[in-house]
């Protein structure tokens, strides 16, 4: 007989307790690391490593963000992926009202961009270019947006959110606004505050509704508004 002795009950309980915490800690550390790498690469930092080497692009498609923010987190949680978080099943009228608020809020944000020099420097107008050039710029910017947006939302408002919920059901979600806001500290302060407000509003909403599709759609609406704004203003 090669049967192993039964595992002590206390050890089994410890594994049950520690598994969600370990999963949450791994997600939190992973997100912090990949966001730090992306920031160091964007700022051309040369400390210890040539961080710019992580700027992987195919045209405007940001391959690093797509892999690090979406594909790998998807792989990490593939075994327990809850697809219901990514459907319209269970949506109610209030969800569409929230999208309407995001639409109006996005328009207001574009007005802030128009009058804020720091934001205007980051998001310069394409209005002086011929229509054909503006369409090309809009298409390439949309491709870039899609390369990171799905991963940003999946990584934060699904993968990390579910693991935070398992460890600290009431307050664990707050790590997500912290993560998103720290990353946006490299942007002008109005955009940083906008990201903080977005995260504080829609992260608990996604968790309460067990649905990450609404914040993704709201975020996509705002990014599309920005592309249209750059093309015409």
Buried (B, 14 or more C-beta within 10 A) or exposed (E): EEEEEEEEEEEEEEEEEEEBEEBBEEBBEBBBEBBBBBBBBEEEBEEEEEBEEBBBEEEBBBBBBBBBBBBBBBEBBEEEBEEEBBEEEEBEEEBEEBBEEBBEBBEEBBEBBEEBEEBEEEBEBBEEEEEEEBEEBBEBBBBBBBBBBBBBBBBBBBBBBBBBBBBBEEEBBBBBBEBBBBBBEEBBEBBBBBBBEBBBBBBBBBBEBBBBBBBBBBBBBBBBBBBEBBBEE
